[in-house]
Amino acid sequence: MNWTFVRGQKNGEAGLTEIEFFFDFASPNVYLASRVLPSIANAASAKIVVRPALLGGIFKATGNQSPMQAFAGVKGKLAYEMLEMRRFVERHGLSGFSMNPYFPINTLPLMRGLIAARRLGVEDSYTKAISAGMWEEGLNMGEPAVVASRIASDGVDSDAVFRMSGDDDVKRELIHATEAAVSRGVFGLPTFFVGGEMYFGKDRLDQVREAALASRV
């Protein structure tokens, strides 16, 4: 795996257009979008602002369901969804992607871990490790021992992350972040905002690109 989770340019950052990216490790579509978004940000001289939000909490608050649930009774729909996913992967050269055999995985601990990793200054390494384990290496990222081993292999102190993940203020931060996402109209992930406009789904990345390019200052 050769990927760095890019969150924005370094030079002149204060004047950059922001692409807000509402993010949870739970969704393959979020992962796929995360692989394409950095090139969009670079082309538009934009900054990616990652907004952690718990997808399960969003579904519960909005009455939404995952595609696997929502389309389970629609003949041919899930097969077509998988076809579209394969097309996206091929179009963007994401050959390292694979569906996780343990999907769906409860990502509540992983998302609390992301909040903790951000506080510890290891967000990028943590995100890279969890994303790779989940969507490239087929690991059971619902198992704490597997998570600990995987993030440690990328130089992240798993004990520190796990310990901080249990803090009440970390838990509250994720709850509040999820509630804030819902209050802005987010009903699923990936969701993006550029200049206050919302775009849902990886298939809207072309529109995200257009909006970011148009917003350059």
Rosetta constraint file for C-alpha pairs under 8 A:
AtomPair CA 1 CA 96 HARMONIC 7.28 0.50
AtomPair CA 1 CA 132 HARMONIC 7.14 0.50
AtomPair CA 1 CA 136 HARMONIC 7.89 0.50
AtomPair CA 3 CA 128 HARMONIC 7.20 0.50
AtomPair CA 4 CA 124 HARMONIC 7.26 0.50
AtomPair CA 4 CA 125 HARMONIC 7.99 0.50
AtomPair CA 4 CA 128 HARMONIC 6.60 0.50
AtomPair CA 5 CA 34 HARMONIC 7.76 0.50
AtomPair CA 5 CA 38 HARMONIC 7.84 0.50
AtomPair CA 5 CA 124 HARMONIC 5.60 0.50
AtomPair CA 5 CA 125 HARMONIC 7.84 0.50
AtomPair CA 5 CA 127 HARMONIC 7.04 0.50
AtomPair CA 5 CA 128 HARMONIC 6.15 0.50
AtomPair CA 6 CA 38 HARMONIC 5.86 0.50
AtomPair CA 6 CA 48 HARMONIC 7.50 0.50
AtomPair CA 6 CA 124 HARMONIC 7.64 0.50
AtomPair CA 7 CA 38 HARMONIC 7.32 0.50
AtomPair CA 7 CA 47 HARMONIC 6.16 0.50
AtomPair CA 7 CA 48 HARMONIC 4.56 0.50
AtomPair CA 7 CA 49 HARMONIC 6.24 0.50
AtomPair CA 7 CA 50 HARMONIC 7.12 0.50
AtomPair CA 8 CA 13 HARMONIC 7.66 0.50
AtomPair CA 8 CA 38 HARMONIC 7.70 0.50
AtomPair CA 8 CA 41 HARMONIC 6.99 0.50
AtomPair CA 8 CA 42 HARMONIC 7.67 0.50
AtomPair CA 8 CA 46 HARMONIC 6.47 0.50
AtomPair CA 8 CA 47 HARMONIC 3.93 0.50
AtomPair CA 8 CA 48 HARMONIC 5.12 0.50
AtomPair CA 8 CA 49 HARMONIC 7.65 0.50
AtomPair CA 9 CA 13 HARMONIC 6.19 0.50
AtomPair CA 9 CA 42 HARMONIC 7.29 0.50
AtomPair CA 9 CA 45 HARMONIC 7.06 0.50
AtomPair CA 9 CA 46 HARMONIC 7.08 0.50
AtomPair CA 9 CA 47 HARMONIC 6.10 0.50
AtomPair CA 12 CA 16 HARMONIC 7.13 0.50
AtomPair CA 13 CA 47 HARMONIC 7.29 0.50
AtomPair CA 15 CA 217 HARMONIC 6.97 0.50
AtomPair CA 16 CA 45 HARMONIC 6.45 0.50
AtomPair CA 16 CA 46 HARMONIC 5.12 0.50
AtomPair CA 16 CA 47 HARMONIC 5.97 0.50
AtomPair CA 16 CA 216 HARMONIC 7.19 0.50
AtomPair CA 16 CA 217 HARMONIC 7.04 0.50
AtomPair CA 17 CA 45 HARMONIC 7.25 0.50
AtomPair CA 17 CA 46 HARMONIC 4.68 0.50
AtomPair CA 17 CA 47 HARMONIC 6.03 0.50
AtomPair CA 17 CA 194 HARMONIC 7.73 0.50
AtomPair CA 17 CA 195 HARMONIC 7.81 0.50
AtomPair CA 17 CA 212 HARMONIC 6.70 0.50
AtomPair CA 17 CA 215 HARMONIC 6.35 0.50
AtomPair CA 17 CA 216 HARMONIC 6.07 0.50
AtomPair CA 17 CA 217 HARMONIC 7.27 0.50
AtomPair CA 18 CA 46 HARMONIC 5.67 0.50
AtomPair CA 18 CA 47 HARMONIC 4.81 0.50
AtomPair CA 18 CA 48 HARMONIC 5.89 0.50
AtomPair CA 18 CA 49 HARMONIC 6.48 0.50
AtomPair CA 18 CA 194 HARMONIC 6.36 0.50
AtomPair CA 18 CA 195 HARMONIC 7.44 0.50
AtomPair CA 18 CA 212 HARMONIC 7.85 0.50
AtomPair CA 19 CA 41 HARMONIC 7.50 0.50
AtomPair CA 19 CA 46 HARMONIC 6.73 0.50
AtomPair CA 19 CA 47 HARMONIC 5.98 0.50
AtomPair CA 19 CA 48 HARMONIC 4.82 0.50
AtomPair CA 19 CA 49 HARMONIC 5.96 0.50
AtomPair CA 19 CA 192 HARMONIC 6.62 0.50
AtomPair CA 19 CA 193 HARMONIC 5.85 0.50
AtomPair CA 19 CA 194 HARMONIC 5.14 0.50
AtomPair CA 19 CA 208 HARMONIC 7.99 0.50
AtomPair CA 19 CA 212 HARMONIC 7.21 0.50
AtomPair CA 20 CA 48 HARMONIC 5.94 0.50
AtomPair CA 20 CA 49 HARMONIC 4.71 0.50
AtomPair CA 20 CA 50 HARMONIC 6.07 0.50
AtomPair CA 20 CA 51 HARMONIC 6.75 0.50
AtomPair CA 20 CA 192 HARMONIC 5.28 0.50
AtomPair CA 20 CA 193 HARMONIC 4.95 0.50
AtomPair CA 20 CA 194 HARMONIC 6.57 0.50
AtomPair CA 21 CA 48 HARMONIC 6.73 0.50
AtomPair CA 21 CA 49 HARMONIC 5.94 0.50
AtomPair CA 21 CA 50 HARMONIC 4.89 0.50
AtomPair CA 21 CA 51 HARMONIC 5.68 0.50
AtomPair CA 21 CA 190 HARMONIC 7.10 0.50
AtomPair CA 21 CA 191 HARMONIC 6.10 0.50
AtomPair CA 21 CA 192 HARMONIC 4.80 0.50
AtomPair CA 21 CA 193 HARMONIC 6.93 0.50
AtomPair CA 22 CA 50 HARMONIC 6.13 0.50
AtomPair CA 22 CA 51 HARMONIC 4.56 0.50
AtomPair CA 22 CA 52 HARMONIC 5.81 0.50
AtomPair CA 22 CA 53 HARMONIC 6.24 0.50
AtomPair CA 22 CA 181 HARMONIC 7.65 0.50
AtomPair CA 22 CA 189 HARMONIC 6.64 0.50
AtomPair CA 22 CA 190 HARMONIC 5.95 0.50
AtomPair CA 22 CA 191 HARMONIC 5.32 0.50
AtomPair CA 22 CA 192 HARMONIC 6.27 0.50
AtomPair CA 23 CA 30 HARMONIC 6.52 0.50
AtomPair CA 23 CA 50 HARMONIC 6.61 0.50
AtomPair CA 23 CA 51 HARMONIC 5.86 0.50
AtomPair CA 23 CA 52 HARMONIC 4.91 0.50
AtomPair CA 23 CA 53 HARMONIC 5.83 0.50
AtomPair CA 23 CA 54 HARMONIC 7.85 0.50
AtomPair CA 23 CA 189 HARMONIC 6.72 0.50
AtomPair CA 23 CA 190 HARMONIC 6.23 0.50
AtomPair CA 23 CA 191 HARMONIC 7.69 0.50
AtomPair CA 24 CA 30 HARMONIC 6.87 0.50
AtomPair CA 24 CA 52 HARMONIC 6.17 0.50
AtomPair CA 24 CA 53 HARMONIC 5.98 0.50
AtomPair CA 24 CA 54 HARMONIC 5.99 0.50
AtomPair CA 24 CA 55 HARMONIC 6.22 0.50
AtomPair CA 24 CA 107 HARMONIC 7.61 0.50
AtomPair CA 24 CA 111 HARMONIC 6.81 0.50
AtomPair CA 24 CA 189 HARMONIC 7.47 0.50
AtomPair CA 25 CA 30 HARMONIC 7.02 0.50
AtomPair CA 25 CA 31 HARMONIC 6.93 0.50
AtomPair CA 25 CA 107 HARMONIC 6.59 0.50
AtomPair CA 25 CA 110 HARMONIC 7.50 0.50
AtomPair CA 25 CA 111 HARMONIC 7.39 0.50
AtomPair CA 25 CA 130 HARMONIC 7.55 0.50
AtomPair CA 25 CA 131 HARMONIC 6.55 0.50
AtomPair CA 25 CA 134 HARMONIC 7.68 0.50
AtomPair CA 26 CA 30 HARMONIC 7.78 0.50
AtomPair CA 26 CA 55 HARMONIC 7.08 0.50
AtomPair CA 26 CA 104 HARMONIC 7.16 0.50
AtomPair CA 26 CA 105 HARMONIC 6.54 0.50
AtomPair CA 26 CA 106 HARMONIC 7.27 0.50
AtomPair CA 26 CA 107 HARMONIC 5.82 0.50
AtomPair CA 27 CA 31 HARMONIC 6.59 0.50
AtomPair CA 27 CA 189 HARMONIC 7.35 0.50
AtomPair CA 28 CA 32 HARMONIC 6.20 0.50
AtomPair CA 28 CA 99 HARMONIC 7.25 0.50
AtomPair CA 28 CA 135 HARMONIC 6.83 0.50
AtomPair CA 29 CA 33 HARMONIC 6.06 0.50
AtomPair CA 29 CA 189 HARMONIC 7.61 0.50
AtomPair CA 29 CA 190 HARMONIC 6.68 0.50
AtomPair CA 29 CA 201 HARMONIC 7.38 0.50
AtomPair CA 29 CA 202 HARMONIC 6.24 0.50
AtomPair CA 30 CA 34 HARMONIC 6.10 0.50
AtomPair CA 30 CA 189 HARMONIC 6.33 0.50
AtomPair CA 30 CA 190 HARMONIC 4.92 0.50
AtomPair CA 30 CA 202 HARMONIC 7.24 0.50
AtomPair CA 31 CA 35 HARMONIC 6.54 0.50
AtomPair CA 31 CA 131 HARMONIC 6.85 0.50
AtomPair CA 31 CA 135 HARMONIC 7.19 0.50
AtomPair CA 32 CA 36 HARMONIC 6.78 0.50
AtomPair CA 32 CA 89 HARMONIC 7.60 0.50
AtomPair CA 32 CA 94 HARMONIC 7.88 0.50
AtomPair CA 32 CA 97 HARMONIC 7.97 0.50
AtomPair CA 32 CA 202 HARMONIC 7.32 0.50
AtomPair CA 33 CA 37 HARMONIC 5.91 0.50
AtomPair CA 33 CA 190 HARMONIC 7.22 0.50
AtomPair CA 33 CA 202 HARMONIC 5.30 0.50
AtomPair CA 33 CA 205 HARMONIC 7.63 0.50
AtomPair CA 34 CA 38 HARMONIC 7.18 0.50
AtomPair CA 35 CA 94 HARMONIC 7.89 0.50
AtomPair CA 36 CA 40 HARMONIC 6.89 0.50
AtomPair CA 36 CA 92 HARMONIC 7.34 0.50
AtomPair CA 37 CA 41 HARMONIC 6.23 0.50
AtomPair CA 37 CA 205 HARMONIC 7.57 0.50
AtomPair CA 38 CA 42 HARMONIC 6.11 0.50
AtomPair CA 38 CA 48 HARMONIC 7.55 0.50
AtomPair CA 39 CA 43 HARMONIC 6.09 0.50
AtomPair CA 40 CA 44 HARMONIC 6.21 0.50
AtomPair CA 40 CA 46 HARMONIC 7.97 0.50
AtomPair CA 40 CA 209 HARMONIC 5.69 0.50
AtomPair CA 41 CA 45 HARMONIC 5.70 0.50
AtomPair CA 41 CA 46 HARMONIC 4.57 0.50
AtomPair CA 41 CA 47 HARMONIC 6.11 0.50
AtomPair CA 41 CA 48 HARMONIC 6.69 0.50
AtomPair CA 41 CA 209 HARMONIC 7.72 0.50
AtomPair CA 41 CA 212 HARMONIC 7.55 0.50
AtomPair CA 42 CA 46 HARMONIC 6.26 0.50
AtomPair CA 43 CA 213 HARMONIC 7.68 0.50
AtomPair CA 44 CA 209 HARMONIC 7.32 0.50
AtomPair CA 44 CA 212 HARMONIC 5.77 0.50
AtomPair CA 44 CA 213 HARMONIC 4.83 0.50
AtomPair CA 44 CA 216 HARMONIC 6.63 0.50
AtomPair CA 45 CA 216 HARMONIC 7.18 0.50
AtomPair CA 46 CA 212 HARMONIC 6.83 0.50
AtomPair CA 46 CA 216 HARMONIC 7.56 0.50
AtomPair CA 51 CA 177 HARMONIC 7.45 0.50
AtomPair CA 52 CA 111 HARMONIC 7.13 0.50
AtomPair CA 52 CA 114 HARMONIC 7.74 0.50
AtomPair CA 52 CA 115 HARMONIC 7.67 0.50
AtomPair CA 52 CA 174 HARMONIC 7.15 0.50
AtomPair CA 52 CA 177 HARMONIC 6.67 0.50
AtomPair CA 52 CA 178 HARMONIC 7.46 0.50
AtomPair CA 53 CA 57 HARMONIC 7.96 0.50
AtomPair CA 53 CA 58 HARMONIC 7.67 0.50
AtomPair CA 53 CA 111 HARMONIC 7.71 0.50
AtomPair CA 53 CA 174 HARMONIC 6.53 0.50
AtomPair CA 53 CA 175 HARMONIC 7.90 0.50
AtomPair CA 53 CA 177 HARMONIC 5.74 0.50
AtomPair CA 53 CA 178 HARMONIC 4.50 0.50
AtomPair CA 53 CA 181 HARMONIC 6.90 0.50
AtomPair CA 54 CA 58 HARMONIC 6.33 0.50
AtomPair CA 54 CA 107 HARMONIC 7.73 0.50
AtomPair CA 54 CA 108 HARMONIC 6.88 0.50
AtomPair CA 54 CA 111 HARMONIC 6.98 0.50
AtomPair CA 54 CA 174 HARMONIC 7.22 0.50
AtomPair CA 54 CA 175 HARMONIC 7.82 0.50
AtomPair CA 54 CA 178 HARMONIC 5.79 0.50
AtomPair CA 55 CA 59 HARMONIC 6.22 0.50
AtomPair CA 55 CA 188 HARMONIC 6.69 0.50
AtomPair CA 55 CA 189 HARMONIC 6.81 0.50
AtomPair CA 56 CA 60 HARMONIC 6.21 0.50
AtomPair CA 57 CA 61 HARMONIC 6.10 0.50
AtomPair CA 57 CA 178 HARMONIC 6.76 0.50
AtomPair CA 58 CA 62 HARMONIC 6.08 0.50
AtomPair CA 58 CA 64 HARMONIC 7.70 0.50
AtomPair CA 58 CA 178 HARMONIC 6.57 0.50
AtomPair CA 58 CA 179 HARMONIC 7.74 0.50
AtomPair CA 58 CA 181 HARMONIC 7.87 0.50
AtomPair CA 58 CA 182 HARMONIC 6.40 0.50
AtomPair CA 58 CA 186 HARMONIC 7.46 0.50
AtomPair CA 58 CA 187 HARMONIC 5.99 0.50
AtomPair CA 58 CA 188 HARMONIC 6.62 0.50
AtomPair CA 59 CA 63 HARMONIC 5.54 0.50
AtomPair CA 59 CA 64 HARMONIC 4.56 0.50
AtomPair CA 59 CA 65 HARMONIC 5.82 0.50
AtomPair CA 59 CA 66 HARMONIC 7.84 0.50
AtomPair CA 59 CA 187 HARMONIC 6.59 0.50
AtomPair CA 59 CA 188 HARMONIC 6.88 0.50
AtomPair CA 60 CA 64 HARMONIC 6.81 0.50
AtomPair CA 61 CA 182 HARMONIC 7.35 0.50
AtomPair CA 62 CA 182 HARMONIC 7.50 0.50
AtomPair CA 62 CA 187 HARMONIC 6.01 0.50
AtomPair CA 64 CA 187 HARMONIC 6.71 0.50
AtomPair CA 64 CA 188 HARMONIC 7.49 0.50
AtomPair CA 65 CA 69 HARMONIC 6.00 0.50
AtomPair CA 65 CA 70 HARMONIC 5.59 0.50
AtomPair CA 66 CA 70 HARMONIC 5.95 0.50
AtomPair CA 67 CA 71 HARMONIC 5.58 0.50
AtomPair CA 67 CA 72 HARMONIC 7.68 0.50
AtomPair CA 67 CA 78 HARMONIC 7.60 0.50
AtomPair CA 68 CA 72 HARMONIC 5.72 0.50
AtomPair CA 68 CA 78 HARMONIC 6.99 0.50
AtomPair CA 71 CA 77 HARMONIC 6.22 0.50
AtomPair CA 71 CA 78 HARMONIC 6.29 0.50
AtomPair CA 72 CA 77 HARMONIC 7.88 0.50
AtomPair CA 72 CA 78 HARMONIC 6.98 0.50
AtomPair CA 74 CA 78 HARMONIC 7.64 0.50
AtomPair CA 76 CA 80 HARMONIC 6.21 0.50
AtomPair CA 77 CA 81 HARMONIC 6.22 0.50
AtomPair CA 78 CA 82 HARMONIC 6.29 0.50
AtomPair CA 79 CA 83 HARMONIC 6.31 0.50
AtomPair CA 80 CA 84 HARMONIC 6.22 0.50
AtomPair CA 81 CA 85 HARMONIC 6.27 0.50
AtomPair CA 82 CA 86 HARMONIC 6.24 0.50
AtomPair CA 83 CA 87 HARMONIC 6.25 0.50
AtomPair CA 84 CA 88 HARMONIC 6.21 0.50
AtomPair CA 85 CA 89 HARMONIC 6.22 0.50
AtomPair CA 86 CA 90 HARMONIC 6.15 0.50
AtomPair CA 87 CA 91 HARMONIC 5.96 0.50
AtomPair CA 88 CA 92 HARMONIC 6.22 0.50
AtomPair CA 89 CA 93 HARMONIC 5.87 0.50
AtomPair CA 89 CA 94 HARMONIC 4.92 0.50
AtomPair CA 89 CA 95 HARMONIC 6.68 0.50
AtomPair CA 89 CA 97 HARMONIC 7.54 0.50
AtomPair CA 90 CA 94 HARMONIC 6.41 0.50
AtomPair CA 90 CA 95 HARMONIC 7.15 0.50
AtomPair CA 96 CA 136 HARMONIC 5.63 0.50
AtomPair CA 97 CA 135 HARMONIC 5.72 0.50
AtomPair CA 97 CA 136 HARMONIC 4.85 0.50
AtomPair CA 98 CA 135 HARMONIC 5.61 0.50
AtomPair CA 98 CA 136 HARMONIC 5.35 0.50
AtomPair CA 98 CA 137 HARMONIC 7.52 0.50
AtomPair CA 98 CA 138 HARMONIC 7.18 0.50
AtomPair CA 99 CA 103 HARMONIC 7.52 0.50
AtomPair CA 99 CA 135 HARMONIC 6.07 0.50
AtomPair CA 99 CA 136 HARMONIC 7.67 0.50
AtomPair CA 99 CA 138 HARMONIC 7.15 0.50
AtomPair CA 100 CA 134 HARMONIC 6.16 0.50
AtomPair CA 100 CA 135 HARMONIC 5.88 0.50
AtomPair CA 100 CA 136 HARMONIC 7.72 0.50
AtomPair CA 100 CA 137 HARMONIC 7.78 0.50
AtomPair CA 100 CA 138 HARMONIC 4.69 0.50
AtomPair CA 100 CA 139 HARMONIC 7.11 0.50
AtomPair CA 100 CA 140 HARMONIC 7.96 0.50
AtomPair CA 101 CA 138 HARMONIC 6.15 0.50
AtomPair CA 101 CA 139 HARMONIC 7.97 0.50
AtomPair CA 102 CA 138 HARMONIC 7.57 0.50
AtomPair CA 102 CA 139 HARMONIC 7.65 0.50
AtomPair CA 102 CA 140 HARMONIC 5.94 0.50
AtomPair CA 105 CA 140 HARMONIC 7.93 0.50
AtomPair CA 105 CA 141 HARMONIC 7.07 0.50
AtomPair CA 105 CA 142 HARMONIC 5.78 0.50
AtomPair CA 106 CA 142 HARMONIC 6.24 0.50
AtomPair CA 107 CA 111 HARMONIC 5.98 0.50
AtomPair CA 107 CA 142 HARMONIC 7.16 0.50
AtomPair CA 108 CA 112 HARMONIC 6.22 0.50
AtomPair CA 109 CA 113 HARMONIC 6.02 0.50
AtomPair CA 109 CA 165 HARMONIC 7.37 0.50
AtomPair CA 110 CA 114 HARMONIC 6.25 0.50
AtomPair CA 110 CA 130 HARMONIC 7.86 0.50
AtomPair CA 111 CA 115 HARMONIC 6.48 0.50
AtomPair CA 111 CA 174 HARMONIC 7.51 0.50
AtomPair CA 112 CA 116 HARMONIC 6.30 0.50
AtomPair CA 112 CA 165 HARMONIC 5.25 0.50
AtomPair CA 112 CA 166 HARMONIC 7.89 0.50
AtomPair CA 112 CA 170 HARMONIC 6.46 0.50
AtomPair CA 112 CA 171 HARMONIC 6.38 0.50
AtomPair CA 112 CA 174 HARMONIC 6.62 0.50
AtomPair CA 113 CA 117 HARMONIC 5.91 0.50
AtomPair CA 113 CA 161 HARMONIC 5.94 0.50
AtomPair CA 113 CA 162 HARMONIC 6.64 0.50
AtomPair CA 113 CA 164 HARMONIC 7.73 0.50
AtomPair CA 113 CA 165 HARMONIC 5.22 0.50
AtomPair CA 114 CA 118 HARMONIC 6.11 0.50
AtomPair CA 114 CA 123 HARMONIC 6.45 0.50
AtomPair CA 114 CA 126 HARMONIC 7.01 0.50
AtomPair CA 114 CA 127 HARMONIC 7.10 0.50
AtomPair CA 115 CA 119 HARMONIC 6.45 0.50
AtomPair CA 115 CA 165 HARMONIC 7.46 0.50
AtomPair CA 115 CA 170 HARMONIC 6.43 0.50
AtomPair CA 115 CA 173 HARMONIC 7.71 0.50
AtomPair CA 115 CA 174 HARMONIC 7.23 0.50
AtomPair CA 116 CA 120 HARMONIC 6.20 0.50
AtomPair CA 116 CA 161 HARMONIC 5.71 0.50
AtomPair CA 116 CA 162 HARMONIC 7.99 0.50
AtomPair CA 116 CA 164 HARMONIC 5.65 0.50
AtomPair CA 116 CA 165 HARMONIC 5.53 0.50
AtomPair CA 116 CA 170 HARMONIC 6.73 0.50
AtomPair CA 117 CA 121 HARMONIC 6.07 0.50
AtomPair CA 117 CA 122 HARMONIC 5.07 0.50
AtomPair CA 117 CA 123 HARMONIC 4.80 0.50
AtomPair CA 117 CA 126 HARMONIC 6.52 0.50
AtomPair CA 117 CA 161 HARMONIC 6.04 0.50
AtomPair CA 118 CA 122 HARMONIC 5.90 0.50
AtomPair CA 118 CA 123 HARMONIC 4.52 0.50
AtomPair CA 119 CA 123 HARMONIC 7.92 0.50
AtomPair CA 120 CA 161 HARMONIC 7.75 0.50
AtomPair CA 122 CA 126 HARMONIC 6.05 0.50
AtomPair CA 122 CA 156 HARMONIC 6.84 0.50
AtomPair CA 123 CA 127 HARMONIC 5.93 0.50
AtomPair CA 124 CA 128 HARMONIC 6.03 0.50
AtomPair CA 125 CA 129 HARMONIC 6.14 0.50
AtomPair CA 125 CA 151 HARMONIC 7.73 0.50
AtomPair CA 125 CA 154 HARMONIC 6.32 0.50
AtomPair CA 125 CA 155 HARMONIC 7.45 0.50
AtomPair CA 125 CA 156 HARMONIC 6.85 0.50
AtomPair CA 126 CA 130 HARMONIC 6.12 0.50
AtomPair CA 126 CA 151 HARMONIC 6.05 0.50
AtomPair CA 126 CA 154 HARMONIC 7.54 0.50
AtomPair CA 126 CA 156 HARMONIC 6.55 0.50
AtomPair CA 127 CA 131 HARMONIC 5.87 0.50
AtomPair CA 128 CA 132 HARMONIC 6.06 0.50
AtomPair CA 129 CA 133 HARMONIC 6.11 0.50
AtomPair CA 129 CA 150 HARMONIC 6.26 0.50
AtomPair CA 129 CA 151 HARMONIC 5.34 0.50
AtomPair CA 129 CA 153 HARMONIC 7.98 0.50
AtomPair CA 129 CA 154 HARMONIC 6.31 0.50
AtomPair CA 130 CA 134 HARMONIC 6.01 0.50
AtomPair CA 130 CA 141 HARMONIC 7.60 0.50
AtomPair CA 130 CA 147 HARMONIC 7.33 0.50
AtomPair CA 130 CA 150 HARMONIC 7.24 0.50
AtomPair CA 130 CA 151 HARMONIC 6.81 0.50
AtomPair CA 131 CA 135 HARMONIC 5.79 0.50
AtomPair CA 131 CA 136 HARMONIC 7.46 0.50
AtomPair CA 132 CA 136 HARMONIC 4.90 0.50
AtomPair CA 132 CA 137 HARMONIC 6.09 0.50
AtomPair CA 133 CA 137 HARMONIC 4.92 0.50
AtomPair CA 133 CA 138 HARMONIC 6.13 0.50
AtomPair CA 133 CA 139 HARMONIC 5.28 0.50
AtomPair CA 133 CA 140 HARMONIC 7.88 0.50
AtomPair CA 133 CA 141 HARMONIC 6.88 0.50
AtomPair CA 133 CA 150 HARMONIC 6.88 0.50
AtomPair CA 134 CA 138 HARMONIC 5.71 0.50
AtomPair CA 134 CA 139 HARMONIC 5.82 0.50
AtomPair CA 134 CA 140 HARMONIC 7.28 0.50
AtomPair CA 134 CA 141 HARMONIC 6.19 0.50
AtomPair CA 139 CA 146 HARMONIC 7.36 0.50
AtomPair CA 140 CA 146 HARMONIC 6.69 0.50
AtomPair CA 141 CA 146 HARMONIC 6.16 0.50
AtomPair CA 141 CA 147 HARMONIC 5.60 0.50
AtomPair CA 142 CA 146 HARMONIC 7.80 0.50
AtomPair CA 142 CA 147 HARMONIC 7.52 0.50
AtomPair CA 143 CA 147 HARMONIC 6.35 0.50
AtomPair CA 144 CA 148 HARMONIC 6.03 0.50
AtomPair CA 145 CA 149 HARMONIC 6.18 0.50
AtomPair CA 146 CA 150 HARMONIC 6.11 0.50
AtomPair CA 147 CA 151 HARMONIC 6.14 0.50
AtomPair CA 148 CA 152 HARMONIC 6.01 0.50
AtomPair CA 148 CA 158 HARMONIC 5.20 0.50
AtomPair CA 148 CA 159 HARMONIC 7.78 0.50
AtomPair CA 149 CA 153 HARMONIC 6.27 0.50
AtomPair CA 149 CA 158 HARMONIC 7.78 0.50
AtomPair CA 150 CA 154 HARMONIC 7.02 0.50
AtomPair CA 151 CA 155 HARMONIC 6.68 0.50
AtomPair CA 151 CA 156 HARMONIC 5.36 0.50
AtomPair CA 151 CA 157 HARMONIC 7.54 0.50
AtomPair CA 151 CA 158 HARMONIC 6.51 0.50
AtomPair CA 152 CA 156 HARMONIC 4.79 0.50
AtomPair CA 152 CA 157 HARMONIC 5.99 0.50
AtomPair CA 152 CA 158 HARMONIC 5.95 0.50
AtomPair CA 156 CA 161 HARMONIC 7.98 0.50
AtomPair CA 157 CA 161 HARMONIC 6.40 0.50
AtomPair CA 158 CA 162 HARMONIC 5.94 0.50
AtomPair CA 159 CA 163 HARMONIC 5.95 0.50
AtomPair CA 160 CA 164 HARMONIC 6.15 0.50
AtomPair CA 161 CA 165 HARMONIC 5.95 0.50
AtomPair CA 162 CA 166 HARMONIC 6.73 0.50
AtomPair CA 163 CA 167 HARMONIC 7.33 0.50
AtomPair CA 164 CA 170 HARMONIC 7.31 0.50
AtomPair CA 165 CA 170 HARMONIC 6.17 0.50
AtomPair CA 165 CA 171 HARMONIC 7.31 0.50
AtomPair CA 166 CA 170 HARMONIC 7.12 0.50
AtomPair CA 166 CA 171 HARMONIC 7.19 0.50
AtomPair CA 167 CA 171 HARMONIC 6.54 0.50
AtomPair CA 168 CA 172 HARMONIC 6.14 0.50
AtomPair CA 169 CA 173 HARMONIC 6.01 0.50
AtomPair CA 170 CA 174 HARMONIC 6.48 0.50
AtomPair CA 171 CA 175 HARMONIC 6.39 0.50
AtomPair CA 172 CA 176 HARMONIC 6.03 0.50
AtomPair CA 173 CA 177 HARMONIC 5.99 0.50
AtomPair CA 174 CA 178 HARMONIC 6.11 0.50
AtomPair CA 175 CA 179 HARMONIC 6.20 0.50
AtomPair CA 176 CA 180 HARMONIC 6.00 0.50
AtomPair CA 177 CA 181 HARMONIC 6.25 0.50
AtomPair CA 178 CA 182 HARMONIC 6.39 0.50
AtomPair CA 179 CA 183 HARMONIC 6.14 0.50
AtomPair CA 180 CA 184 HARMONIC 6.45 0.50
AtomPair CA 181 CA 185 HARMONIC 6.72 0.50
AtomPair CA 181 CA 186 HARMONIC 5.41 0.50
AtomPair CA 182 CA 186 HARMONIC 4.79 0.50
AtomPair CA 182 CA 187 HARMONIC 6.47 0.50
AtomPair CA 186 CA 191 HARMONIC 6.76 0.50
AtomPair CA 188 CA 200 HARMONIC 7.40 0.50
AtomPair CA 189 CA 200 HARMONIC 6.91 0.50
AtomPair CA 189 CA 201 HARMONIC 6.44 0.50
AtomPair CA 190 CA 200 HARMONIC 6.13 0.50
AtomPair CA 190 CA 201 HARMONIC 5.14 0.50
AtomPair CA 190 CA 202 HARMONIC 6.50 0.50
AtomPair CA 191 CA 198 HARMONIC 7.02 0.50
AtomPair CA 191 CA 199 HARMONIC 5.73 0.50
AtomPair CA 191 CA 200 HARMONIC 4.45 0.50
AtomPair CA 191 CA 201 HARMONIC 5.97 0.50
AtomPair CA 192 CA 198 HARMONIC 5.71 0.50
AtomPair CA 192 CA 199 HARMONIC 5.07 0.50
AtomPair CA 192 CA 200 HARMONIC 6.31 0.50
AtomPair CA 192 CA 208 HARMONIC 7.41 0.50
AtomPair CA 193 CA 197 HARMONIC 5.26 0.50
AtomPair CA 193 CA 198 HARMONIC 4.53 0.50
AtomPair CA 193 CA 199 HARMONIC 6.16 0.50
AtomPair CA 193 CA 208 HARMONIC 7.96 0.50
AtomPair CA 194 CA 198 HARMONIC 6.81 0.50
AtomPair CA 194 CA 208 HARMONIC 6.95 0.50
AtomPair CA 194 CA 211 HARMONIC 6.43 0.50
AtomPair CA 194 CA 212 HARMONIC 6.43 0.50
AtomPair CA 195 CA 211 HARMONIC 7.87 0.50
AtomPair CA 195 CA 215 HARMONIC 7.32 0.50
AtomPair CA 199 CA 204 HARMONIC 6.18 0.50
AtomPair CA 199 CA 207 HARMONIC 7.63 0.50
AtomPair CA 199 CA 208 HARMONIC 6.95 0.50
AtomPair CA 200 CA 204 HARMONIC 6.32 0.50
AtomPair CA 201 CA 205 HARMONIC 7.54 0.50
AtomPair CA 204 CA 208 HARMONIC 6.34 0.50
AtomPair CA 205 CA 209 HARMONIC 6.08 0.50
AtomPair CA 206 CA 210 HARMONIC 6.29 0.50
AtomPair CA 207 CA 211 HARMONIC 6.09 0.50
AtomPair CA 208 CA 212 HARMONIC 6.05 0.50
AtomPair CA 209 CA 213 HARMONIC 6.09 0.50
AtomPair CA 210 CA 214 HARMONIC 6.10 0.50
AtomPair CA 211 CA 215 HARMONIC 6.14 0.50
AtomPair CA 212 CA 216 HARMONIC 6.50 0.50
